[in-house]
Amino acid sequence: AADKINLIPQDFFAELCEQIIQHLNHKIPGVNTAELCQRIQTSGIEINVGDLAKIANIVSFLFSTAARNNLSTEELVTTLGKAVSTLPKHVVQVVRHVWNEQGKSISVSEDARNTATVGQFVDIKWKLGVAMSSDACRSLKYPYVTVTLKVAEPSGQITDKSFEMTIPQFKNFFRQFKEMAAVLETV
């Protein structure tokens, strides 16, 4: 991932850093690396989502560690220079600028450090389909529901989780959601 950071233009890297700071401040559920990667690729840069996600994780770790240790901008840049001597100049400039402008806003509470994190639900999409046939069976006519959950992982990456259910499974799923809603009404 370290060699891929050279490929990211300064404006896209700045946007990535801004999103990471917003995520660390709990203003957004996560960094949408898939969308950002698509925009970078549209601009003609060859990079894949996996590499961009690794870079986002590294920068997120850098910012959260710097916040935890109350590093000043100069301390962060000096430490970064000692750890990684091959970073491009524009990356160091962006890190310096973003940390100088927004670094102190990152709140690292003791509760947040000690809490076990799980993914955060962002969105749900579903569709009803019918399997008409397959190479093993000529006439299925089998209805199913495909559900796609958009989840912000604890690392800040937004991922899609998809699964299929039969109609009886979907009815059970729906019943459980109704039960959860009823319990939430009493809270």
C-alpha positions in Angstrom: 0.0 0.0 0.0 2.9 2.3 0.7 3.9 2.4 -3.0 0.2 3.0 -4.0 0.0 6.2 -1.9 2.3 7.9 -4.5 -0.5 7.4 -7.1 -3.2 9.3 -5.2 -3.4 12.9 -6.3 -3.3 15.5 -3.5 -6.9 16.6 -3.7 -8.2 13.0 -3.4 -5.7 12.3 -0.6 -6.9 15.4 1.2 -10.6 14.3 0.8 -9.6 10.8 2.2 -8.0 12.5 5.2 -11.0 14.8 5.8 -13.3 11.8 5.7 -11.1 9.9 8.2 -11.1 12.9 10.6 -14.9 13.1 10.3 -15.2 9.4 11.0 -12.9 9.6 14.0 -15.1 12.5 15.3 -18.2 10.3 14.8 -19.7 12.7 12.3 -19.9 10.1 9.6 -20.2 6.3 10.0 -17.2 5.5 7.8 -15.1 6.2 4.8 -16.6 5.1 1.5 -13.4 3.9 -0.1 -15.4 2.2 -2.9 -16.9 5.5 -4.1 -13.6 7.4 -3.7 -11.7 4.7 -5.5 -14.2 4.9 -8.4 -13.7 8.6 -8.7 -9.9 8.2 -8.6 -10.1 5.6 -11.3 -12.3 7.8 -13.4 -9.6 10.5 -13.2 -7.2 7.9 -14.9 -5.3 6.6 -11.9 -4.8 2.8 -11.6 -5.7 1.9 -8.0 -8.0 -0.8 -6.5 -10.3 -0.6 -3.6 -8.2 -3.0 -1.5 -5.1 -0.8 -1.7 -7.1 2.4 -1.0 -8.7 0.7 2.0 -5.3 -0.2 3.3 -4.1 3.4 2.9 -7.3 4.6 4.7 -6.6 2.2 7.6 -3.0 3.4 7.9 -4.0 7.0 7.9 -6.8 6.3 10.4 -4.4 4.6 12.7 -1.9 7.5 12.3 -4.5 10.1 13.2 -6.1 8.1 16.1 -2.6 7.3 17.6 -1.6 11.0 17.2 -4.8 12.1 19.0 -4.3 9.5 21.7 -0.8 10.8 22.3 -1.8 14.5 22.0 0.9 15.1 19.3 1.3 18.6 17.9 1.5 19.0 14.1 5.3 19.2 14.1 5.6 16.1 16.4 3.3 14.2 14.0 5.2 15.2 10.9 8.6 14.5 12.5 7.5 11.1 13.8 6.0 10.3 10.3 9.3 11.4 8.6 11.3 9.1 10.9 9.0 6.1 10.4 8.5 6.5 6.6 11.2 8.3 4.7 9.7 7.6 1.2 6.4 9.4 1.6 5.8 11.9 -1.3 5.9 15.6 -0.4 2.2 16.1 -1.1 1.2 13.4 1.3 3.2 15.0 4.1 1.8 18.4 3.3 -1.8 17.1 3.4 -1.2 15.3 6.7 0.3 18.5 8.1 -2.5 20.7 6.9 -5.4 18.4 8.0 -3.8 17.7 11.4 -3.1 21.4 11.9 -6.7 22.3 11.1 -8.7 19.5 12.6 -6.4 17.2 14.6 -7.3 18.7 18.0 -11.0 18.1 17.3 -10.5 14.3 17.6 -11.9 13.3 20.9 -10.5 10.1 22.3 -12.6 9.3 25.3 -11.7 6.5 27.7 -15.1 4.9 27.1 -14.5 4.8 23.3 -11.1 3.2 23.8 -12.5 0.5 26.1 -15.6 -0.4 24.1 -15.6 -3.4 21.9 -16.6 -2.1 18.5 -18.9 -3.7 16.0 -20.0 -2.6 12.6 -22.5 0.2 12.3 -25.6 -0.2 10.1 -25.8 2.5 7.4 -28.4 1.3 4.9 -30.4 -1.6 3.7 -31.6 -2.5 0.2 -33.6 -5.5 -0.9 -35.1 -7.0 -4.0 -37.4 -9.9 -4.8 -36.3 -12.3 -7.5 -37.4 -15.6 -9.0 -34.9 -18.2 -10.1 -36.4 -19.5 -13.4 -34.0 -22.3 -14.2 -30.5 -23.6 -13.7 -28.2 -26.1 -15.5 -29.3 -28.7 -13.0 -33.1 -28.0 -13.1 -35.1 -26.7 -16.1 -38.0 -25.2 -14.2 -37.4 -23.8 -10.8 -39.8 -20.9 -10.4 -38.3 -20.4 -7.0 -38.9 -16.9 -5.3 -36.2 -15.4 -3.1 -35.3 -12.1 -1.4 -31.8 -10.6 -1.8 -30.9 -8.3 1.1 -27.8 -6.0 0.9 -26.7 -4.3 4.1 -24.4 -1.4 4.0 -22.2 -1.5 7.1 -19.5 0.8 8.4 -16.8 -1.5 9.9 -15.0 -0.5 13.1 -12.0 0.4 10.9 -14.2 3.0 9.2 -14.5 1.2 5.9 -18.0 1.0 4.4 -18.8 -2.4 3.0 -21.8 -4.2 1.6 -23.0 -7.5 3.0 -25.4 -9.4 0.9 -27.5 -12.6 1.5 -30.4 -14.4 0.0 -33.4 -15.8 1.8 -36.3 -18.0 0.9 -39.8 -16.6 1.4 -40.3 -18.5 4.7 -36.9 -17.2 5.9 -37.8 -13.7 4.9 -41.1 -13.9 6.8 -39.2 -15.0 9.9 -36.7 -12.2 9.4 -39.6 -9.7 9.0 -41.3 -11.1 12.2 -38.1 -10.6 14.2 -37.8 -7.0 13.0 -41.4 -6.4 14.1 -40.5 -7.9 17.5 -37.5 -5.6 17.7 -39.6 -2.6 16.8 -42.2 -3.5 19.5 -39.4 -3.8 22.1 -37.9 -0.4 21.0 -41.3 1.2 21.4 -41.2 0.4 25.1 -37.8 1.9 25.7 
